[in-house]
Amino acid sequence: MRSPLAGTAEPPAPEGMARRSGAERKGPGSPGRLSWLLALALAVATLVVYARVVGFEFIGLDDASYVASNPFVLSGLTRDGIAWAFTTTYQANWHPLTWISLMIDADLGGKGPWLFHLTNVLLHLANTLLLFHVLLKMTSAPWRSAFVAALFAVHPLHVESVAWITERKDVLSTLFWLLAMLAYVRYVERPGTRRYVLVAAAMALGLLAKSMLVTLPLVLLLLDWWPLRRFPAGSVPGRGAPKGGAWGPIREKAPLVALSLISSVVTVYAQSAGGALGGREAFPLGRRLANAVISYGAYIGKMFWPTKLAVPYPLIPGAATPGRLLAAAVLLVAVSALAYRAARRRPYLAVGWLWYLVTLVPVIGLVQVGIQSMADRYTYVPLIGPFVMVAWGLPDALQGIVRSRVRRRAILAGAGGVAVLALMGCAYVQAGRWRNTSELFTHVVSVTELNATAHNALGLDLYEKGRPEDAIAHYREAIRIAPGFDLAYANLGAALSRTGKTDEAIAAYREAFRLRLESPGLRRTVAGLLMTEGRVDEAVAEITKAMGDAPGDVSLRKALGSILARQGRNPEAMAEFRAVLREKPDDAEALGNLGTLLMKQGNLEEASARFAEALRIEPDNVPAHKNLGVILARQGNYGAAIAHFTDALRVRPEDEGIRKNLDRAKDLAAGGR
């Protein structure tokens, strides 16, 4: 039998993906029919695990920033939104294609979470079927290819990438990763510029969704070794390849490597600008190296025994104990030695292992991003390598133990079926934990230690449910665990403010500012709290500082105008409101505030014009109706005044002041005193 792509004779040993077992050569039915049946089974298994995710809620960890409270995403696919997607480094990432895909969902499905979830599930399903197709096309081994795809489809470690809307970048980028692999296989079959351009285009689109594809050129080089066998016959890169004979496959990756380098530079810039890169003091090199080694081992452990899954896994001081570090290092060295020794006769072991090691490099923590030690979502692509090792290694190992082909087939079918069903059960349970914030992070707190992020998320969930006192307890616990957690301080400030503890709230917000959580909106909030305490000068200072950070934010000018008006500095306040209206002429609030100040000055004509314009923009603007009614009543136009008071009372029926004005206007209209 010949390799389906390389066109060179196979070595006698059953080493490659193109080398099929007897069971695979003589499967039931035609190869095409079998492939379709296996693909159908993969689709059913995937949907059994993930179909109910479509009814889940947004999660209180980044989903608000990515979708639920993101005005660019919720506005749908607009020109301004697309421009923002390509220029922003929001959330310390540059992934414009991910933003655009979320905008399309918002356009089609509105602001609810259902379509965002559905798209993630469908992308994961597409990735599963593509993985099966690509492996089958390279190897002509339907059962082994299907087993790898099944593990990919239902492994619990992949739940985070699918059930979390924020991880759209994971499932979307992987779609283009697999499309690039498929295009590459076609290029290898019949090399040509157009086919190579398709490979580069798919990779570029994947990089626009997530920078994880930076390692794709190295993965394609691994596939050149096995199963595509593009290196000289019988050689292994670095182990006896004829001089210059292996350089062809290497040289052709140069344009793809250039794409990876460009993406890496952009990613580092985005993460630096977003403050996501950990400092050298907090995460020294030795600690990062130790965490990387332990994480490599831990992911393999969770691949075989997926328990206590969490988001995130916090970086705990002292967690990198010598025992854990030694155990992980021994595992890595042992598997690496095994793969190296078997590289000639069992190249899938080396390729699968190197796939795992290489694809994890960008997220293994050598450059620390965020405060997590590891994350389930980081395994979405890397575990394909170990899955291949298992799918090809076990049948070959069993061949030397069990002579009967029928018995081997029965053992493999039974073991494989049990493994897939067990993983499906675990994944189904794990997916259910993503139903809502409370369920997810209650579980996370129970299976991790010192998880500040989980406590902060639970606090936010309780705050949004109207339980600020309970939220405060979680925020304080998050701060106890991570004293530099600026977002927890800001959330604590909001909860303290709602419970009437204004001084403590101001102190919490200011601690967030000290920790470099700079937000004009938060400073505006603090200014409002200071005003309630009568600390007007401090309020002005906060707004002025915020305006320096965001000079184009008209809401800050409105806030400053309101504070100045409270101080009786009406000319200065009016100047601020006029400045707002120069930038945003249709701002009903600024029109109303300016009208009120003009009314106090006795300039009733201009005040009336401002109130009328505010009502044209916002017909249910109660202050504008009320003030315009007062002006009209003073001018003796009682009928028009009554109409405005009636409209105001319709919107705000509980306002006794408006009701008294209406009654007075009616009395005056009737000639009474």
Disulfide bonds with the S-S distance in Angstrom:
none
